[in-house]
Amino acid sequence: MKFIMLFLVLFSSFGLCNDSDLQKEIIGSWITGQQDEYFGEQWFITEYKKDGTAIHRQFKDASCQTTSVVIEGIWNIKNGQLTNIVLDSSGEFEIPSGLILVDEIIELANGEMIISTDSNRTAYRMKSDRCI
């Protein structure tokens, strides 16, 4: 009986995270999480701002001193999906303006985010203002 009650409490708490809560939680800078398959291989900071804009800085190496690409865009969360739209990019390669990326938010709490990307990869992110 205790197990059933614990399950119900845990299950019902997931339903409390609505889009508004997720939008508040995502504000800030995010990097590759330690559980991610690319941890230690990719260096970036993605900053989601309150005004719905975002900036993604991809770095050449772990020193995080030199960017290889900077992407500016807008973001939104609706029905548990994070949508990023590219407005502009600069750097070593161009990301087309208007490109739309939609990721399903699996978990977003306490400075950790798990998403299922539009390419069906599970990605792990953690809040940090430093790229490593």
N, C-alpha and C positions, 0 to 999 in steps of 0.2 A: 504494500500500500504506500509506504514511504517513497519507493521508487516511482510509482505512478504520479504522486503529488509533485515530486521533484521534476519529473519530465514535463508535467503540465505547466509548472512555474517557468521553467526554462523555455519551453516552446512558446508560451504566451508572451514572454519578454521580447522575443524576436519581432513579434507583430507591432510592438510599440515604436519601432524605428520607422518613422515615416520619412518621406522625402525631405521635409523641412529639417528634421533632426540630422539626416545624412548631409544636407547642405551645410549645416552649421559645423558638423564634425570634420568635413573635408577641407575647410579653410586652413591654409598654411602650406608649408613646403613638404614634399614627399620625395623619398629616394627608394632605391631597390632594397627590399627587405631581405633579412638574412636567410629566410627559407626559400627565396626565389632562386631558380636555376641559373640566373645570370648575376647573382650576387658576386662581387669581386671581379666581374668582367665588363659590366656596364656602369658608367658613372653619369648620373644626371640629377637634376633637381627640377621637379615640377611644382610650381606654386599656383594654388587655386586661391583667388582673391574674392572678397565679399561681393564685389561689384559684378561678378560673373565672368571676369577675364582670367586668363591663365597664361603663364609663361613657362616654357620648357627649355632648359639649358642642358644640352648633351655635351659632355667633356671628353677630351681625347684620351685622358688617362687618369689614374687614381690621384694625381696631384690636384686635380680639379681647378687648374689654373687657366687652361686654354679650352675654349668652347669649339666644338666641331659644327654645331648647329644650334640656333635659337629659334624657337617656334612660339609665336604669339597667337592666342585664340580666345574663344569663349567656351564656357562650360555650363552644363545644367544637369540636374538630377531629376528624373521623372520615372515613376513606377520602379524605383530601385535600379535604374540604369543611368550610368554616367555617360553623357554625350559631350565630346570635345569636337569643336569645329575650328579648323586652321584658318586664321586670317592672313598671316604673313610668316615668312621664314627667311632666315639668312644663314650663310655659312657654307660649308663644303658641299652640301647637296641641298636641293630645293624640295620642299614639301608643298604640294599644290594647294593654293588657297581654295577654300571651300571643302577640303577633305573632311569627312565626318567619321569619327571613331566612336563606336558605342560599346561600352563595357558593362557587364552585369556586376553589380556590387553584391558580393557574397557576404562580406563582413566589413564593417567600418566602425571601429570603436577603440578608444584608449590609445590613439596614435598608431594603430595598425589597420591596414586595409588589404582585403583579399578581393580580387576581381577576376572574372572570367572575361578574357579579352575577346575582341571581335574575331580573332583567329583561333578561338577555343583553347587558349592557353591560360592556365591559372597563374596569375601574377601576384606577388606579395610586395607590399609597400609599407614603409614606416615613416612617421613624421620626423623630419630633421631639416635643419637649415644648412647642413653641411652634406656634401655629396657622398661621403662615406662614414 
